[in-house]
């Protein structure tokens, strides 16, 4: 059997060869618009969603997933719409 090349081998890099961390280096790390620091990354949500564990029938999960990407958002919207129905209103299902 042929010998595998050492896939996990990496060449050692001497940490002393790293560039010097100067004040100019750190000045470029933050982005400012005037005096305001610009936050990078995903913007904060107005309403933070909470994670839950919910057991559903396999047919329900398969049906939701079959609708494609965004199925969890659509499931959330369907549940929110159901909650807004008046009590005792027909749901369209028997």
N, C-alpha and C positions, 0 to 999 in steps of 0.2 A: 504494500500500500504506500503510495507516495506521501511524503511528509508534507503537512500543511505549513504554509508560511506563517510566521508569528504575527497574526493579525492584531494582537493587542500591544505589540511593541510600539513605543513612541520614542522619538529622540528626546533626550534630556535637554532642557533649555535652562541655562544658568540664570537664576533670578537676578544676579548682579548685572546682567546684560540689559535689564529692563530700563526704559527711559526714566530719567529723574522726574519726580512729581513736584513740579514747581507751582507757584501761585498762578502763573499763566495757564497751566494745565487745568487747575481747578476753576479758574474764571470761565473757561470754555465749557465746563460741565453743566452749568445752569444757563437757561435761556430767559432773558428778561425782555419785556415790552415796557420801556420806560423804567419805572421803579417796581413794576409788578412782575413777580416770578411766574413764568408760564409753566403750568403743571402739564406733564406729559402723561400719556397712557390713556386708558379708558376713562371717560368722564363719569363723575358720580351720578348715580340714579336718584331721582326724586323719591321714589318708593322702592326700597330695597326688598327684594323677594326673599322668602325664607325657604330653606330646603326641608322637605318632608319625605317620609317613606310612606308609600301608599300601595296597597295590594289591589290590583285590578285583574279582571278575567283576562286570560291570554288573548281572546278574540278582540277585546277592547284595545289592548296594547298593540296587537298586530294591525288592527284597523287604523289606529292613530299613526303608527310608524309608516304605514303604506301611503300616507298622504305626503310623505317626503320631508325634507328639511324644514324645521320650524314647527314640527308636530307638537312639541311641548308648549310652545307659545299658543298654538291654536287650542290645545286642551285647556290651558289656563283661561283663555277667552271664553270657551264654551262653559266652563264652570262658573265664571264670573257672570255670564249672561243668565245661566240657570238660577243663580242666587238672586238676580234682580227680578225674576218673575214673581208675580203676586202669589201668595200661598193658595194652593188649590187650583191654580191655573193648569189647563191641559198642556202636557209636554209634547204631544204629537206622537207619543208611543203608548202602546197598551201594556 
